[in-house]
Amino acid sequence: MRIIPAETQCMIIDMQEKLVPAMFNKEACEDRVCMLARGLNLLEIPMLITQQYTKGLGGSLPSVYEAAGTKEFFDKRTFSCAQDENIVAALQKKNRKNVLICGTEAHVCVLQTCIDLKALGFQPILVIDAIASRKKSDLKAAIKRAMQEGVIITTAEAVLFELTVDSRHPKFRDISNVVK
């Protein structure tokens, strides 16, 4: 299956000030989430930011807000974003079946969101270099489980170039600069 811009949106899950520092691969995850968001902005792919219990875990990292080009977010209490009716309504409103998924924690909110989105008829696409967990074993298990559930696996750079298709795309040079 090709990932094409007109059918794609992105969800940035729980990249929060009090949560991300506990991740074992926090710097790499933050870097890749921000790279992905900058590229998606260039390609005009809609993004949605979620935050788990903002009052307790803080807002999203400033770098994430900046890269996404918005400070708007959905505050949630459910682990799965797809169990929150406001988030699901926002995704459905965009009428794009492919949902790029990045953020934390891979084995909890990210994985459960992927599974539930699939059940709702979306095609979740897990950006595996833009997710994180506290333990490496949980990250690996989440990726394996997602694959078993039929979730498409990719990386931030791979999906940005797939969305541009080839070097004739008007944003190709800009995307090339983002991934450097």
N, C-alpha and C positions, 0 to 999 in steps of 0.2 A: 504494500500500500504506500502510495506517495503522500507525503505531507505537503499540502498546498496552502498558500496563504488564505484564500477565500474560505477555507473550511477549518481554520485553526485559530485558537485562542490560548491563553496561558494563565495558569494559576500559580502564584507565588505563595507558598504555604509557610506561615509562622516563622519568618526570618526575624525574630524578635531579640531585643536588646538583652534580656535576661535569660534567653534560651540558647541562642547561638554560641555564646562563650563556653558552654558545657559540651559542645560537639568535638569529637576527636579530630575531624577534618574541617574545622570551622573556616580557616582562611581560604582554602581551596573552594569550599562551597560558596562562601560569600562572593569570591572573585567570579566564579562561573555563573551564579545567579545574576550578578550585576552585568556581566558580559552578555548573557542571554537577553536580559531586559533592554539593554541599550540597542542590541541588534533588532529585537522585536519592535521597538519604537521606530527605528529607521524603516522597517518594513510595514509599519502601521498595523501590527497584529495586536488586538486588544489583550490587556492584562488585567487580572483581578488579584488583589492582595488580601490575604486572610491573616488574622491574628487570633491566637488562642488566649482567651481571658486577658485582654490588654491591661486591665487594672493590676493584675499580679505579675505578668510577664513583660510588661512594657510594650512600647511601640516597635514597629519594624526598624531595622538598622537604617540610619540616615542614608547610607550608600544605596540601599535598596530603593527607598523612596525616590532618591535622585535618579537612579538608573531607570526606574519605571516611569518617571515623569509624573508621578502623582503621589499624594499623601492620603488618598482615599483608601479605605480598607473595610473589610467585613470583620466585625468582632464575633467570635464564635465560642461556644462551650463544648460542642461535639468534637470528637477526634476527627471523624470523617467530615470534610467540607461538604460532601454530598448528602449528609444528614441534616444540613442547615437549609431550610426552605428558601431563605433570602439569597443564599449563594447559588443554589440550584436555579432559582428564577433568573438571576443575573446571567448565568451561563446559557440558559435556554433562550433568553432574550436576544443574545448575539447570534443564535442560529448557526453555530459552527460546531460540528460534531467532534473534531479533534481538540483535545485539551492537553497542552504541554504542562507537565507537572514538575515543580522544583520546590526545594525548601526543606523543612525539618518537621519532625523527626521521621526519618525514612521508614522505620519499622512501625510507626504508630499512625500519625495523622496522614502522612504521605501515602503509605500503603493502603490504609483503609479508604482514603479518598479515591485512589485508583480502582479498587475493587468495586466500590459503590457507583462510581461514574460509569464503569463498564455495565453494571446492572441496569443503569438508567438509559442505556443506549448511546452513550458517548464513547469515543475511542481515546482512552487515556494514553499519553505518550510520556514515559518517565525519562527525564533528563538526568542520567545517573551520575554525571560529574557535578551536578548542581543540587544534590541532596546530601543530607548529613544525619548522623546518629551519634549518640554518646560513645557507643562501642562499635568497632569495626565489624564484629561478628553480627551485630544487629543490622548494619548497613548491607552486608552481603546477603543475609537471610531475606531482607526486604526485597532486594533486587531479584533474587531467585524466586520468591513467592510471586512477585509481580509478573514475572515471565510465565510462571505456571498458570496464572489467571488470565493470560492473553493480552497483557499490557505490552505495548510497543516500547522498546528500549532504544535510546539514542544518547548522544552527548550534545552539549551546547553548541560547539563548533559545527558538528555534523548537521544539526537541524537548521542552523542559520544558513549554511550553504545549500541545503536541500530546498529551503524556502526561496532562495534566489535562483535556483535551477542551473544557471550558467553565468559565464563572465560577461554576457551582454546585458544582464539585468542592470537597470539604472542605479541601483544601490549596491552593486557588487563591490566597488572600491571602498565604499563606506563600511560595508560588512567586513571586508578584508582587514581594514584598519581596526575594527572593534575586536576581532579575534586575535590580533597580534599580541 
